[in-house]
């Protein structure tokens, strides 16, 4: 299976931002902060790019019960 990489590129979304609240496990937030520190990006940029990546690669599987 080919390894999928998370590549950071130019901003795709151009509209105004909106504040939301999301609860994440503390250890996940520490990982996000570590990536932010290592890449020089903000926590917000890492989270936003992660959501963007997921939306672009998401496959919804409709399982019949």
Beta strands, then each sheet from edge to edge (+ up, - down):
end
